Amino acid sequence: MPATSQPYPYRRRTYRLLAAAAGLATVGALAAALPADAHENKGGGHHPSRYQDVQLLSFNDLHGNLEPPSGSSGRVTELQADGTTKTIDAGGVEYLATHLREARQGKAYSITAAGGDMVGASPLVSGLFHDEPTIEALNKLDLDVTSVGNHEFDEGAKELKRLQYGGCHPTDGCYTDEGFEGADFPYLAANVLDEKTNKPILKPYWVWKKKDVRIGFIGVTLEDTPGVVSADGVKGLKFKDEVETINKYAKVLRAQGVNSIVALIHEGGLPASGAYNYDCDSSGAGSGISGPIVDIAKNITPSVDALVTGHTHAAYVCTIPDPSGKPRMVTSAASFGRLYTDTTLTYDRLTGDIVRTAVKSANHVVTRTVAKAPDMTELIGRWNTLAAPVGNRPIGYISADIPNTGTESPMGDLIADAQLAYGRKLDAETDLALMNPGGVRAGLTYAAKGAEGDGVVTYAEGFTVQPFSNTVNLQDFTGAQLIQVLKEQVSGSNTAAPKILQPSANLTYTLDLTKAGADRVVTDSIRLNGAAIDPAATYRVATNSFLAGGGDGFTTLGQGTDDLVGTDDLAALAEYLTANSSASGPLAPPAANRITIVQ
């Protein structure tokens, strides 16, 4: 591993030249050429030239997807020359490792960085073991540095520090005789402060160095992390503004003589196209992207030379002007290890800065047509062997794919139905259930993933859908509060990016997207068991513990009364599938017609 200019308590590895990548790509460039006197040094000779190309490989939002993701989560869309699109199977660390190693081949100066959410909401092979397998895989991938993301806080700051520094899990102990040594790479958390000390809980920045080339990295997560993580996960922490934090530490780095700076930001944008190779700059700088990252990028100091982003699971390579009006590269590599970004940063030895006019970047597909990396195959096999007694257990049968896509998804509806059924076992007066869309991490696929047979749902597949270990909670609300909850889907903090709750089958209403704000939920259309909601009546509502705490901007859901806490949500789903399906009578996908959408 390259030396660092600041002490850091993690193991070092020998700097290795590994491998380099063909593959499908979309290219964004700030300009066509270097200054006239620039000549790239290829790493040979005793007299380096003024300019040195540095390769920056990056990815984000892996979420512990060591095995190839299934369904739409394991595909990317590619725009063709004739304007049509095609889908490509992508992802899996066996393939990601091969692509990254090939990409590094012949690159004497190469850095691999990530934009957060490496762990959390992970499939069973990683999540069952508190994501130790993913950290081990990232070590083998030679990841140099990553920012934290919101999901790094799913199990709290103490668990995040254990992933960084190592040690056996405080409750479950050690999973192997070797124990757990932690991450070889630094997690950066510049804007996450301990409430007592007012200092970052992990290092705020890190400096990569090779010979006379130095590049600083600042890592932050989105300021609104407390709004998308359970309250227990962020207890005792403060999350500061992304722009203010990055600007602060950019000054610190420059005071240390580090003039080349990359920001790793777990916040992102939404490109105008879902195709990974869409030309984001086709109609002018930054015009092809919207969302929080646009304002963030426009306000981060020009001292920062490039932004690696994440969180939205979108793919883009865009330029967005910095405060001085100068174009700056902003990238994201979708999610689940389906893409990686290859960016060329041209380092000026005279100034110690990046020649911004020469920055180039491209997203590449992690195709499954390359050879699998044997060390990753061994890693996955070893952890799958430990997980098999739990993961291979059948919990139900389905007649077709149950996807988690769409404003209202069949998978979301199925979970809501399962939670209503479980809620009525706890309390027969339970009226309805609501599920947050972000908690539906995957769909269920009819095709067998292993040896279980087509249509069989295993515990491992259910775990991939609901990996958070939330509980099913029952609360009482007035009818007026219930109406307010539905309006909070499209108002308040959810105005710009609505979060549409997935309803149980007995709740129906109309969502009119031609209107604005709370008016998009048509109040007169809301029906429970075919009857209008009575604002003065009391309704018993089943949700998960994240929503019951007011998560995702649903503040009214945090005001329920007569709380009753049940089992974890995956157990409720497994119980429902077992009770309502069999090999001869598989469960059909819900029709996803509970919300009438007007556009």
C-alpha positions as CSV (number, residue, x, y, z in Angstrom):
1,M,0.0,0.0,0.0
2,P,1.3,3.5,-0.7
3,A,2.8,5.2,2.3
4,T,0.7,7.8,4.1
5,S,1.9,11.1,5.4
6,Q,0.0,10.8,8.6
7,P,0.1,8.0,11.2
8,Y,-2.9,5.7,11.0
9,P,-3.6,2.6,13.1
10,Y,-4.2,0.1,10.4
11,R,-2.1,-2.6,8.8
12,R,0.0,-1.7,5.7
13,R,0.3,-3.8,2.7
14,T,3.1,-3.9,0.1
15,Y,2.3,-1.6,-2.9
16,R,1.4,-3.8,-5.8
17,L,0.9,-3.3,-9.4
18,L,-2.1,-5.2,-10.4
19,A,-4.0,-5.3,-13.3
20,A,-6.1,-3.3,-16.0
21,A,-9.4,-3.2,-17.6
22,A,-11.1,-3.4,-20.7
23,G,-14.9,-3.2,-20.7
24,L,-17.7,-1.1,-21.7
25,A,-17.3,2.6,-20.7
26,T,-18.7,6.0,-20.9
27,V,-16.1,8.8,-21.1
28,G,-16.4,12.3,-19.7
29,A,-13.5,14.7,-20.1
30,L,-13.0,18.3,-19.0
31,A,-10.8,19.1,-22.0
32,A,-9.0,17.4,-24.9
33,A,-5.4,18.0,-24.0
34,L,-2.8,18.8,-21.4
35,P,-0.9,22.1,-21.5
36,A,1.5,22.2,-24.4
37,D,4.6,21.4,-22.3
38,A,3.1,18.4,-20.6
39,H,4.5,15.0,-21.1
40,E,3.2,12.0,-19.1
41,N,5.9,10.1,-17.2
42,K,5.3,6.4,-17.6
43,G,7.2,5.6,-14.4
44,G,10.6,4.9,-15.9
45,G,13.9,6.8,-15.9
46,H,15.6,8.9,-13.2
47,H,14.3,12.3,-14.3
48,P,10.5,12.4,-14.0
49,S,8.6,14.9,-16.2
50,R,6.6,17.7,-14.8
51,Y,3.3,15.9,-15.3
52,Q,2.3,12.5,-13.9
53,D,-0.9,10.7,-14.7
54,V,-2.5,9.1,-11.6
55,Q,-5.2,6.5,-12.0
56,L,-8.1,6.8,-9.6
57,L,-10.4,3.7,-9.5
58,S,-13.6,4.1,-7.5
59,F,-16.9,2.5,-6.7
60,N,-19.6,3.1,-4.1
61,D,-22.6,1.5,-2.4
62,L,-21.3,-2.1,-2.5
63,H,-23.7,-3.1,0.4
64,G,-21.9,-6.3,1.0
65,N,-22.8,-7.8,-2.4
66,L,-20.1,-10.3,-2.6
67,E,-22.0,-12.7,-4.9
68,P,-23.5,-11.4,-8.2
69,P,-26.8,-9.6,-7.3
70,S,-29.9,-11.2,-8.6
71,G,-32.7,-9.6,-10.8
72,S,-32.5,-6.0,-11.7
73,S,-30.0,-5.4,-8.9
74,G,-27.5,-7.4,-11.0
75,R,-27.9,-5.6,-14.3
76,V,-27.0,-2.3,-15.9
77,T,-28.5,-0.5,-18.8
78,E,-26.3,0.5,-21.7
79,L,-27.2,3.1,-24.3
80,Q,-26.5,2.0,-27.9
81,A,-25.4,4.1,-30.8
82,D,-28.8,3.9,-32.4
83,G,-30.5,5.2,-29.3
84,T,-31.8,1.8,-28.1
85,T,-30.7,0.3,-24.8
86,K,-29.7,-3.2,-23.7
87,T,-29.1,-4.7,-20.3
88,I,-25.9,-6.4,-19.2
89,D,-25.5,-8.7,-16.3
90,A,-23.0,-7.2,-13.9
91,G,-21.5,-7.4,-10.4
92,G,-20.0,-9.9,-8.0
93,V,-16.6,-9.4,-6.3
94,E,-15.1,-12.3,-8.1
95,Y,-15.5,-10.3,-11.3
96,L,-14.9,-6.9,-9.7
97,A,-11.5,-8.1,-8.4
98,T,-10.5,-9.2,-11.9
99,H,-11.6,-6.0,-13.5
100,L,-9.8,-3.8,-11.0
101,R,-6.6,-5.9,-11.2
102,E,-6.6,-5.7,-14.9
103,A,-7.3,-1.9,-14.8
104,R,-4.2,-1.4,-12.7
105,Q,-1.9,-3.2,-15.0
106,G,0.9,-1.0,-16.2
107,K,-0.3,1.9,-14.0
108,A,2.6,2.8,-11.7
109,Y,0.5,5.4,-9.9
110,S,-2.9,3.9,-9.1
111,I,-5.3,4.6,-6.2
112,T,-8.6,2.7,-5.4
113,A,-11.2,4.7,-3.4
114,A,-14.8,4.3,-2.5
115,G,-17.8,6.5,-1.7
116,G,-19.4,4.8,1.3
117,D,-22.0,2.1,2.1
118,M,-19.5,-0.6,1.6
119,V,-21.4,-2.5,4.3
120,G,-24.9,-2.5,5.6
121,A,-28.2,-3.9,4.1
122,S,-26.0,-6.8,3.0
123,P,-27.0,-10.2,1.7
124,L,-26.8,-13.1,4.2
125,V,-23.3,-14.3,3.3
126,S,-22.0,-10.9,4.7
127,G,-24.8,-9.6,6.9
128,L,-25.0,-12.7,9.0
129,F,-21.4,-12.2,10.1
130,H,-21.8,-8.4,10.7
131,D,-20.1,-7.7,7.4
132,E,-16.7,-9.1,8.3
133,P,-16.6,-11.0,4.9
134,T,-17.0,-7.8,3.0
135,I,-14.2,-6.1,4.9
136,E,-12.0,-9.1,4.1
137,A,-13.0,-8.9,0.5
138,L,-12.2,-5.1,0.3
139,N,-8.8,-5.8,1.8
140,K,-8.2,-8.3,-1.0
141,L,-9.4,-5.7,-3.5
142,D,-6.6,-3.4,-2.3
143,L,-9.0,-0.6,-1.5
144,D,-7.0,2.3,-0.3
145,V,-9.6,4.6,1.3
146,T,-13.3,5.1,1.6
147,S,-15.7,7.6,3.1
148,V,-18.4,6.4,5.6
149,G,-21.9,6.1,4.3
150,N,-25.2,6.1,6.2
151,H,-25.3,2.3,6.3
152,E,-22.0,2.2,8.0
153,F,-24.0,3.3,11.1
154,D,-26.7,0.6,10.9
155,E,-25.1,-1.1,13.9
156,G,-23.7,2.1,15.5
157,A,-20.4,3.9,15.9
158,K,-18.8,1.2,18.1
159,E,-19.4,-1.5,15.5
160,L,-18.1,0.8,12.7
161,K,-14.9,1.3,14.7
162,R,-14.6,-2.5,15.1
163,L,-14.8,-2.9,11.4
164,Q,-12.0,-0.4,11.1
165,Y,-9.7,-1.6,13.8
166,G,-10.6,-5.3,14.2
167,G,-11.7,-7.5,17.1
168,C,-14.4,-10.1,17.6
169,H,-18.0,-9.1,17.7
170,P,-19.0,-8.2,21.3
171,T,-22.1,-10.5,21.3
172,D,-21.5,-13.1,18.6
173,G,-17.7,-13.5,19.2
174,C,-15.3,-14.8,16.6
175,Y,-16.5,-16.6,13.5
176,T,-13.1,-18.1,12.6
177,D,-10.0,-19.2,14.5
178,E,-8.0,-16.3,12.9
179,G,-10.3,-13.7,14.5
180,F,-11.1,-10.4,12.7
181,E,-8.3,-8.0,12.0
182,G,-10.3,-5.1,10.6
183,A,-9.9,-3.0,7.5
184,D,-6.5,-2.4,5.8
185,F,-7.9,0.9,4.5
186,P,-9.0,4.0,6.4
187,Y,-12.6,4.9,6.8
188,L,-13.0,8.7,6.6
189,A,-15.7,10.4,8.7
190,A,-14.9,14.1,8.6
191,N,-18.4,15.3,9.3
192,V,-19.4,12.7,11.9
193,L,-18.6,14.1,15.4
194,D,-18.8,12.6,18.8
195,E,-21.3,14.7,20.8
196,K,-19.1,14.7,23.9
197,T,-15.7,15.4,22.3
198,N,-16.9,17.4,19.3
199,K,-14.2,15.6,17.2
200,P,-14.6,13.2,14.3
201,I,-15.1,9.6,15.3
202,L,-12.6,8.5,12.7
203,K,-9.9,10.2,10.6
204,P,-11.3,13.1,8.6
205,Y,-8.8,12.9,5.8
206,W,-5.9,10.8,4.5
207,V,-3.0,11.4,2.1
208,W,-1.9,9.0,-0.5
209,K,1.8,9.3,-1.4
210,K,4.1,7.7,-3.9
211,K,7.6,9.2,-4.4
212,D,6.9,13.0,-4.9
213,V,3.2,12.7,-5.7
214,R,0.7,13.4,-2.9
215,I,-3.1,13.4,-3.1
216,G,-5.3,14.1,-0.2
217,F,-8.7,12.5,0.4
218,I,-11.5,13.9,2.5
219,G,-14.5,11.7,3.4
220,V,-18.0,12.7,4.5
221,T,-21.4,11.1,4.6
222,L,-24.7,12.9,4.0
223,E,-25.7,15.4,6.7
224,D,-29.1,13.8,6.9
225,T,-27.8,10.4,7.9
226,P,-29.9,10.5,11.2
227,G,-33.0,10.8,9.0
228,V,-32.2,7.5,7.2
229,V,-30.7,5.4,9.9
230,S,-32.3,4.1,13.1
231,A,-32.0,6.3,16.2
232,D,-29.8,3.7,17.9
233,G,-27.3,3.7,15.1
234,V,-26.5,7.4,15.4
235,K,-26.9,7.8,19.1
236,G,-24.2,10.2,20.5
237,L,-23.2,11.5,17.1
238,K,-23.5,14.8,15.3
239,F,-23.5,15.1,11.5
240,K,-22.2,18.3,10.1
241,D,-22.8,20.1,6.7
242,E,-20.9,18.4,3.9
243,V,-19.7,21.5,2.1
244,E,-18.5,23.3,5.3
245,T,-16.6,20.2,6.4
246,I,-14.9,19.6,3.1
247,N,-13.9,23.2,2.8
248,K,-12.5,23.1,6.3
249,Y,-10.3,20.1,5.7
250,A,-9.3,21.3,2.3
251,K,-7.7,24.3,4.0
252,V,-6.0,21.9,6.5
253,L,-4.5,19.8,3.7
254,R,-3.3,22.8,1.8
255,A,-1.7,24.1,4.9
256,Q,0.3,20.8,5.0
257,G,1.4,21.4,1.4
258,V,-1.1,19.0,-0.1
259,N,-2.6,20.8,-3.1
260,S,-4.3,17.9,-4.9
261,I,-7.5,16.9,-3.2
262,V,-10.3,14.5,-3.9
263,A,-13.6,14.5,-1.9
264,L,-15.3,11.2,-1.1
265,I,-19.0,12.1,-0.5
266,H,-21.7,9.7,0.4
267,E,-24.4,11.9,-1.2
268,G,-25.4,11.9,-4.8
269,G,-27.5,13.0,-7.7
270,L,-30.0,11.6,-10.3
271,P,-28.9,11.6,-13.9
272,A,-31.4,12.3,-16.7
273,S,-31.0,8.7,-18.0
274,G,-30.7,5.4,-16.3
275,A,-28.1,4.2,-18.8
276,Y,-24.7,4.0,-17.2
277,N,-23.0,5.5,-20.4
278,Y,-25.4,8.4,-20.8
279,D,-23.5,11.6,-21.7
280,C,-24.2,13.7,-18.7
281,D,-22.6,16.8,-20.2
282,S,-24.3,16.5,-23.6
283,S,-26.3,19.8,-23.1
284,G,-23.9,21.7,-21.0
285,A,-21.9,21.2,-17.8
286,G,-24.0,19.4,-15.2
287,S,-27.3,19.8,-17.0
288,G,-27.8,16.1,-17.1
289,I,-27.9,15.6,-13.4
290,S,-30.1,16.9,-10.5
291,G,-30.3,16.2,-6.8
292,P,-28.4,17.2,-3.7
293,I,-24.9,16.7,-5.2
294,V,-25.4,19.6,-7.6
295,D,-25.6,22.3,-4.9
296,I,-22.9,20.5,-2.9
297,A,-20.5,20.5,-5.9
298,K,-21.2,24.1,-6.8
299,N,-20.2,25.2,-3.3
300,I,-17.2,23.1,-2.4
301,T,-14.0,25.0,-2.6
302,P,-12.1,25.0,-6.0
303,S,-9.2,23.5,-4.0
304,V,-10.9,20.2,-4.4
305,D,-10.1,18.6,-7.8
306,A,-12.7,15.8,-8.1
307,L,-15.7,14.4,-6.3
308,V,-16.4,10.7,-5.9
309,T,-20.0,10.4,-4.8
310,G,-22.7,7.8,-3.9
311,H,-25.9,7.1,-2.0
312,T,-28.4,7.4,-4.9
313,H,-27.2,4.2,-6.6
314,A,-27.1,6.1,-9.9
315,A,-24.4,6.0,-12.5
316,Y,-22.9,9.2,-13.8
317,V,-19.8,10.9,-15.0
318,C,-20.5,14.6,-15.0
319,T,-18.8,18.0,-14.8
320,I,-20.4,20.5,-12.5
321,P,-18.8,24.0,-12.1
322,D,-17.0,24.8,-8.9
323,P,-17.6,28.2,-7.2
324,S,-15.1,29.9,-9.6
325,G,-17.0,28.5,-12.6
326,K,-14.4,26.0,-13.5
327,P,-15.7,22.5,-14.5
328,R,-15.0,19.8,-12.0
329,M,-15.5,16.0,-12.4
330,V,-18.2,14.3,-10.3
331,T,-18.7,10.6,-10.6
332,S,-20.8,7.7,-9.2
333,A,-20.6,4.0,-10.1
334,A,-24.2,2.9,-9.4
335,S,-24.2,0.3,-6.7
336,F,-23.7,-3.4,-5.7
337,G,-20.3,-3.6,-7.5
338,R,-21.9,-3.4,-11.0
339,L,-19.6,-0.6,-12.2
340,Y,-16.3,1.0,-11.4
341,T,-15.1,4.4,-12.4
342,D,-11.6,4.9,-13.9
343,T,-10.5,8.5,-13.6
344,T,-7.2,10.0,-14.8
345,L,-5.8,12.8,-12.6
346,T,-2.8,14.6,-14.1
347,Y,-0.5,15.7,-11.3
348,D,1.7,18.8,-11.8
349,R,4.9,18.2,-9.9
350,L,5.7,21.9,-10.1
351,T,2.5,23.1,-8.3
352,G,1.6,19.8,-6.5
353,D,-1.9,20.3,-8.0
354,I,-4.1,18.4,-10.5
355,V,-4.2,19.9,-14.0
356,R,-8.0,20.1,-14.0
357,T,-8.2,20.6,-17.8
358,A,-6.8,17.1,-18.3
359,V,-9.1,15.1,-16.0
360,K,-10.8,12.2,-17.8
361,S,-13.2,9.7,-16.3
362,A,-15.2,6.7,-17.5
363,N,-17.6,4.2,-16.0
364,H,-16.9,0.6,-16.8
365,V,-19.2,-2.4,-16.4
366,V,-18.1,-5.2,-14.1
367,T,-19.1,-7.8,-16.6
368,R,-19.3,-11.5,-15.7
369,T,-17.6,-12.6,-18.9
370,V,-14.1,-12.3,-17.4
371,A,-12.4,-15.0,-15.3
372,K,-13.4,-15.1,-11.6
373,A,-10.7,-14.1,-9.1
374,P,-9.8,-17.4,-7.3
375,D,-9.1,-15.7,-4.0
376,M,-12.6,-14.2,-4.0
377,T,-14.2,-17.5,-5.0
378,E,-12.4,-19.1,-2.0
379,L,-13.5,-16.3,0.3
380,I,-17.2,-16.6,-0.7
381,G,-17.1,-20.4,-0.5
382,R,-15.7,-20.3,3.0
383,W,-18.3,-17.9,4.4
384,N,-21.1,-19.6,2.5
385,T,-20.1,-22.8,4.2
386,L,-20.6,-21.2,7.5
387,A,-23.9,-19.6,6.5
388,A,-25.4,-22.6,4.7
389,P,-27.2,-24.2,7.7
390,V,-29.1,-21.0,8.2
391,G,-29.3,-19.6,4.6
392,N,-30.4,-22.7,2.7
393,R,-33.6,-23.3,4.8
394,P,-36.7,-22.9,2.5
395,I,-39.2,-20.4,3.9
396,G,-41.8,-20.3,1.0
397,Y,-42.6,-20.7,-2.7
398,I,-43.4,-18.2,-5.4
399,S,-44.9,-18.6,-8.9
400,A,-43.0,-15.8,-10.5
401,D,-40.5,-13.0,-9.8
402,I,-41.6,-10.5,-7.1
403,P,-39.7,-7.3,-8.0
404,N,-38.9,-4.4,-5.7
405,T,-39.1,-1.8,-8.5
406,G,-41.8,0.9,-9.1
407,T,-43.5,3.5,-7.0
408,E,-45.5,0.7,-5.5
409,S,-43.6,-2.6,-5.8
410,P,-44.9,-6.1,-5.5
411,M,-42.2,-6.9,-3.0
412,G,-43.1,-3.9,-0.9
413,D,-46.8,-4.9,-0.9
414,L,-45.9,-8.5,0.1
415,I,-43.9,-7.3,3.1
416,A,-46.7,-5.0,4.2
417,D,-49.2,-7.9,3.9
418,A,-46.8,-10.0,6.0
419,Q,-46.5,-7.4,8.7
420,L,-50.3,-6.9,8.8
421,A,-50.8,-10.6,9.3
422,Y,-48.1,-10.8,12.0
423,G,-49.6,-7.6,13.7
424,R,-53.0,-9.3,13.9
425,K,-51.4,-12.2,15.6
426,L,-50.1,-9.8,18.2
427,D,-53.2,-7.8,18.4
428,A,-56.4,-8.7,16.6
429,E,-57.3,-5.0,16.4
430,T,-54.4,-4.2,14.0
431,D,-55.9,-2.3,11.0
432,L,-53.2,-1.9,8.4
433,A,-49.4,-2.0,7.7
434,L,-47.0,0.4,6.1
435,M,-43.5,-0.4,4.8
436,N,-40.8,2.1,3.9
437,P,-39.5,1.6,0.3
438,G,-35.9,2.0,1.2
439,G,-36.1,-1.0,3.5
440,V,-37.1,-3.3,0.6
441,R,-33.5,-4.0,-0.5
442,A,-34.2,-6.6,-3.3
443,G,-37.0,-8.6,-4.9
444,L,-37.5,-12.4,-5.0
445,T,-36.6,-14.2,-8.2
446,Y,-38.3,-17.4,-9.4
447,A,-35.2,-18.9,-10.9
448,A,-33.2,-20.9,-8.4
449,K,-30.0,-19.2,-7.2
450,G,-28.5,-22.5,-5.9
451,A,-29.7,-26.0,-5.6
452,E,-33.0,-25.3,-4.0
453,G,-35.1,-25.4,-7.2
454,D,-37.1,-22.8,-9.1
455,G,-39.7,-20.9,-7.1
456,V,-38.2,-21.8,-3.7
457,V,-37.5,-18.9,-1.4
458,T,-34.7,-19.6,1.0
459,Y,-33.9,-17.8,4.2
460,A,-30.8,-16.3,2.5
461,E,-33.0,-14.8,-0.2
462,G,-35.4,-13.3,2.4
463,F,-32.4,-11.9,4.3
464,T,-31.3,-10.1,1.1
465,V,-34.7,-8.5,0.9
466,Q,-34.9,-7.5,4.6
467,P,-31.4,-7.4,6.2
468,F,-31.8,-4.7,8.8
469,S,-33.2,-6.8,11.8
470,N,-35.9,-4.2,12.4
471,T,-38.8,-5.2,14.6
472,V,-42.4,-5.1,13.7
473,N,-44.1,-2.5,15.9
474,L,-47.7,-1.7,16.5
475,Q,-48.9,1.8,17.4
476,D,-52.2,3.7,17.6
477,F,-52.9,6.8,15.5
478,T,-55.9,9.0,14.9
479,G,-57.4,9.0,11.4
480,A,-56.1,12.6,11.0
481,Q,-52.6,11.4,11.9
482,L,-52.8,8.5,9.4
483,I,-53.8,11.0,6.7
484,Q,-50.9,13.2,7.7
485,V,-48.5,10.2,7.4
486,L,-49.5,9.6,3.9
487,K,-49.1,13.3,3.0
488,E,-45.6,13.2,4.5
489,Q,-44.6,10.8,1.7
490,V,-44.6,13.8,-0.7
491,S,-44.1,16.8,1.6
492,G,-41.7,18.2,4.1
493,S,-38.3,16.6,3.8
494,N,-39.8,14.2,1.1
495,T,-41.0,17.0,-1.2
496,A,-38.2,16.8,-3.7
497,A,-37.7,13.0,-3.5
498,P,-41.0,11.4,-2.4
499,K,-40.8,8.2,-0.3
500,I,-43.9,6.2,-1.1
501,L,-44.9,3.8,1.7
502,Q,-45.9,0.3,0.6
503,P,-49.4,-0.3,1.9
504,S,-51.1,-3.5,3.0
505,A,-53.8,-4.7,0.6
506,N,-56.7,-3.1,2.5
507,L,-55.4,0.5,2.2
508,T,-56.0,2.2,-1.1
509,Y,-55.7,5.8,-2.3
510,T,-54.8,8.0,-5.3
511,L,-51.5,9.7,-5.8
512,D,-51.8,12.6,-8.2
513,L,-48.3,13.5,-9.3
514,T,-49.6,16.5,-11.4
515,K,-50.1,18.3,-8.1
516,A,-47.5,19.7,-5.7
517,G,-46.5,18.8,-2.2
518,A,-49.0,17.2,0.2
519,D,-51.8,17.8,-2.3
520,R,-50.4,14.9,-4.3
521,V,-52.1,12.6,-1.9
522,V,-55.8,12.9,-2.7
523,T,-57.4,12.9,0.7
524,D,-60.9,12.0,-0.4
525,S,-59.6,8.9,-2.1
526,I,-58.1,7.3,1.0
527,R,-59.9,4.1,1.8
528,L,-59.4,1.4,4.5
529,N,-61.3,-1.8,3.8
530,G,-63.3,0.3,1.3
531,A,-64.4,2.9,3.8
532,A,-63.2,6.5,4.2
533,I,-60.8,7.3,7.0
534,D,-62.5,8.9,10.0
535,P,-60.1,11.7,11.3
536,A,-61.4,11.2,14.9
537,A,-61.2,7.4,15.0
538,T,-58.2,5.4,16.3
539,Y,-56.3,3.0,14.0
540,R,-53.8,0.4,14.9
541,V,-50.8,0.5,12.5
542,A,-48.0,-2.0,12.0
543,T,-44.7,-0.7,10.8
544,N,-41.0,-1.6,11.3
545,S,-39.0,0.0,14.1
546,F,-37.3,2.4,11.7
547,L,-40.6,4.0,10.7
548,A,-41.9,3.8,14.3
549,G,-39.1,6.0,15.3
550,G,-40.0,8.7,12.7
551,G,-37.4,7.6,10.1
552,D,-37.4,8.8,6.5
553,G,-39.1,12.1,7.4
554,F,-42.2,10.5,8.7
555,T,-42.3,12.5,11.9
556,T,-45.9,11.6,12.6
557,L,-45.1,7.9,12.7
558,G,-42.8,8.8,15.7
559,Q,-45.9,10.1,17.6
560,G,-47.9,6.9,17.9
561,T,-49.2,5.6,21.2
562,D,-49.7,2.2,22.9
563,D,-46.6,0.8,21.4
564,L,-46.2,-3.0,21.1
565,V,-42.8,-4.4,19.9
566,G,-42.9,-7.7,18.1
567,T,-40.4,-10.0,16.4
568,D,-37.9,-9.0,13.7
569,D,-39.4,-8.2,10.3
570,L,-37.7,-11.0,8.4
571,A,-39.2,-13.5,10.8
572,A,-42.6,-12.0,10.0
573,L,-42.0,-12.3,6.3
574,A,-40.8,-15.9,6.6
575,E,-43.8,-16.8,8.7
576,Y,-46.2,-15.3,6.1
577,L,-44.5,-17.1,3.2
578,T,-44.6,-20.4,5.0
579,A,-48.2,-20.0,5.9
580,N,-49.4,-18.9,2.5
581,S,-47.4,-20.9,0.0
582,S,-46.4,-24.5,-0.8
583,A,-44.6,-26.3,-3.5
584,S,-48.0,-27.2,-5.1
585,G,-49.5,-23.8,-4.3
586,P,-46.9,-21.1,-4.7
587,L,-47.6,-17.5,-3.9
588,A,-48.3,-15.2,-6.8
589,P,-46.8,-11.7,-6.9
590,P,-49.1,-8.9,-5.6
591,A,-50.6,-6.8,-8.3
592,A,-49.2,-3.5,-6.9
593,N,-52.5,-1.8,-7.6
594,R,-53.2,-0.3,-4.2
595,I,-52.0,3.1,-5.1
596,T,-53.7,4.7,-8.2
597,I,-51.1,7.0,-9.8
598,V,-52.0,10.0,-11.9
599,Q,-49.2,11.5,-13.9
